[in-house]
Amino acid sequence: MSRPLIVSDCDEVLLHMVAPFRDWLAEKEGVTFLMNSADFGKALRYDKDGSLVPPQEIWNLLNRFFDTEMHRQQAIAGAVAGINAIAENADVVILTNLNDHRRENRARQLADVGIKARVFTNQGPKGPALKAILDEYNPSRALFIDDLPQHHDSVSQLTPDVIRLHLCGEPLLAPHIDCAHQAGHAHARIDEWEAALPWILEQIHGEDS
């Protein structure tokens, strides 16, 4: 008999990303990161003259961070205990938007903080990747967790039966991210694991409608 399946994002759901990215930029790159809106492209400015870091250089910085600085990422409060509690009741996999060659490093990084789970890498919208995971696992029910509203939109269109939780555990970002629940693309928006865990467990064990 198939088990429930939880498909969780990593950055800002399980591990902090922008906070250590901000610290590294300040220490090593002469760049100030300040998130005042949902536009990530306007958050990075050069210290020397206050000019915006151009988009291609932002990508270069992100790539360098993930190549050399993933050790800076620490677990979000409650995430390790929460995801491990869920794993006692369901299969848990990680669907992370990183280049494929970083998959093993991501799995090792998660294991180092106490999360042992299969990792799937992806680029772009997550709906197609999630559908492929569902085809493989054929779960009794499935629940998707992500911090970005566009991924909930993508998943809702391709696999509408999947339960979707919008969770952004990073206080630097959470106030600026559009709410997928308000947009109708997620079933709930909960940004703290203490509150998210009982909600997730209820969805796993709840009666079919």
Salt bridges, closest charged atoms under 4 A:
ASP9 OD1 - LYS126 NZ 3.00
ASP11 OD1 - ARG106 NH2 2.97
ASP23 OD1 - ARG22 NE 3.06
GLU27 OE1 - ARG72 NH2 2.99
GLU29 OE1 - ARG64 NH2 2.68
ASP67 OD1 - HIS101 NE2 3.99
ASP67 OD1 - ARG102 NH2 3.05
GLU69 OE1 - HIS71 NE2 3.89
GLU69 OE1 - ARG72 NE 2.67
ASP91 OD1 - ARG3 NH1 3.07
ASP135 OD2 - LYS131 NZ 3.61
GLU136 OE2 - ARG118 NH1 2.59
ASP146 OD2 - LYS126 NZ 2.61
ASP153 OD1 - HIS185 NE2 3.60
GLU170 OE1 - HIS16 ND1 2.67
ASP191 OD1 - ARG189 NE 2.81
ASP208 OD1 - ARG141 NH2 2.59
